[in-house]
């Protein structure tokens, strides 16, 4: 499978959160936003590095760094997108609902969009819309740019497994 950068999204500074992934144009529900190859590494090899703030749990003692923008999506308990592991080393990010241009795209780090399990850092629940330089709109959505510690096990659904995001510290 060939992979290319998605024209639907870009990375911007999100007020109060650091960087985040934002829609460049209208994204209809069920649209694949991005397909990201992942690099699987032993957790102990990057445990003390900044990369631990951007990894997903992968398997016994391993973590995955999602390339593309895959490791930059912020967390929300009311996400507008979700991710799945497909193939051997690829994550696919898909819109749960329609996403407006300028709206931040968020995922639930617990692996399942409806999973409200604590992620280990304070979570802001508000929609963040950004224009070229500024942001903000009332509503629901995302959280911190930090990542949550998980137990290293992949979350599963009746269909495909969705791995959990893992990280050590919030930004």
Secondary structure as GFF3:
##gff-version 3
##sequence-region A 1 171
A	DSSP	beta_strand	9	14	.	.	.	ID=ss1
A	DSSP	beta_strand	18	23	.	.	.	ID=ss2
A	DSSP	beta_strand	32	42	.	.	.	ID=ss3
A	DSSP	alpha_helix	43	46	.	.	.	ID=ss4
A	DSSP	three_ten_helix	50	54	.	.	.	ID=ss5
A	DSSP	beta_strand	55	59	.	.	.	ID=ss6
A	DSSP	beta_strand	62	66	.	.	.	ID=ss7
A	DSSP	beta_strand	74	75	.	.	.	ID=ss8
A	DSSP	beta_strand	81	86	.	.	.	ID=ss9
A	DSSP	beta_strand	90	95	.	.	.	ID=ss10
A	DSSP	beta_strand	104	107	.	.	.	ID=ss11
A	DSSP	beta_strand	165	166	.	.	.	ID=ss12
###
